[in-house]
Amino acid sequence: MKQLVQKFVVATVAVAAVGAALMWSGQSLPSSHASSGVQSSATAVALPITPGANGFTEVAKAVTPAVVNITTVMGEKVSDGRKIPDELRERMEEFFGGPQGPGVPRGFRGPQGPGEPRGHRGGGQGSGVIVSPDGYVLTNNHVIEGAQEVTVTLPDKREFKGTIVGADPKTDLAVVKIDGQNLPTVVWGDATKLQVGEYVLAVGNPFGLNSTVTLGIVSALGRGRMGITQYEDFIQTDAAINPGNSGGALVNTRGELVGINTAIFSQTGGYQGVGFAVPTSMGKPIYESLIKTGKVVRGYLGIGIQDLSQDLAKSFGIKNAKGALVSDVKEESPADQAGLKQGDVITSYQGSPVDDAVSLQRLVTRTAVGTKAPVKVIRDGHEKDLTVTIGEQLDTVQVAKAETAEADYAFAGVAVQDLDRETAKELGLKGKLQGVVVTGVEPESGAEKAGLMAGDVIREINRQPVKSVKEFEKASAAIKKGDNVLILINRRGNALFLTAKV
């Protein structure tokens, strides 16, 4: 377990490790906060795009005054809203040797090295970026999460008490307000215009070393599936990022804010050339929404989705494996009302192509509530156009992972029993009873290779309902060698398609 993504490293010394991610109400700021939402053209200064004889000195001079040090003091109890998966927590403990507190790996004593950060008492230290002259500071959620006291210190040594305006664990972003006027700011930039290979600078307070500037390039864009936050669209950079940089600025060569430094990938706990920043294309709408409402409003369809493998694509009559497979549709949800069905493959959303489940998730969560969004699906091999009225997301929408395996027999080594009400209740299943419960799976069997697990409820085999063990046996007997078997299961309340080749 020597390689894993560590937002816990950049983030570790702050307050704790994170667990979250994205999106947006699609609403503008009220007039009373106009100065907080958008920088006026008068404050934006055109800066060099290529390094001069003195490097990026002008960029550093413009940005560093507005990148602050955030120190926190924790209460007696810290809310663990991150919900770090048990497996990931075990990997963290294996890697670091066990936690000292909620999400804080043993061996890290704070960003200042062997000493504890000021005001420790279970606290931590990180960075933040002033984005409005009246004192709104954008930072990471894990920097301030669970804090009883927040202190913001500017590079000129001015110190302010910070008030948490709002936080969004799902993107690991938060807004802190300090009582100041005419404060130095970093100008908002457009992260959508970034290109791979472009110079960027990371500014923050690694190891308590204030106003540290490092230079790198954009290594990649749109990084997802990192397991860092729930909604991921990271900028990857090789600009040096270390503990204490969390919440600091990633700026382009014009001194514009394009990202909030959040995580690093590390084998050692320190910088190894791979860092991740939340782009401002994600961060600015969240910032505006938190200031206006204290929360983040995300678009909602009401479906479970998963990626298409080549075998799943073949099973659903799709020529390529692009699109998001609908594994479940919640009753009375926007998707249900629009006519979306389980087994549909969404290939286009509001005119934008949908490559996989994550790309659809990004598009939907960024859509303003109430928007009528055209959706193109493939159903039973035929293309169909639908229109969905986007709702507000209240619960987490699952993006499932599909398994594909070759086996001598699709259900070799699997034991099943009828689903009764008591078992359904134990498994957290709601609605009408349908399916058979997997009670055991032999190791290395065809069933295990296909991805089946004890506790799964098999609902369909090759799109045919399975309501009893008798129907399961009948459907299994009809499978011939060489067949590609499509299996619909329910796993801990989430629908998921699996495939197996006999």
Salt bridges, closest charged atoms under 4 A:
GLU58 OE2 - LYS61 NZ 3.83
ASP80 OD1 - ARG82 NH2 2.94
ASP80 OD2 - ARG89 NH2 3.06
GLU116 OE2 - HIS120 NE2 3.74
GLU145 OE1 - ARG82 NH1 2.84
ASP156 OD2 - ARG158 NE 2.85
GLU159 OE1 - ARG118 NH1 3.51
ASP168 OD2 - ARG298 NH2 2.55
ASP172 OD2 - HIS142 ND1 2.63
ASP233 OD1 - ARG362 NH1 3.83
ASP233 OD2 - ARG366 NH2 2.67
GLU256 OE1 - ARG254 NE 3.44
ASP307 OD2 - ARG225 NH2 2.65
ASP311 OD1 - LYS501 NZ 3.41
ASP344 OD1 - ARG379 NE 2.77
ASP356 OD2 - ARG225 NH2 3.48
GLU383 OE1 - LYS376 NZ 3.97
ASP385 OD1 - LYS376 NZ 2.73
GLU392 OE2 - LYS295 NZ 3.49
ASP456 OD2 - ARG491 NH2 2.78
GLU460 OE1 - ARG463 NE 3.48
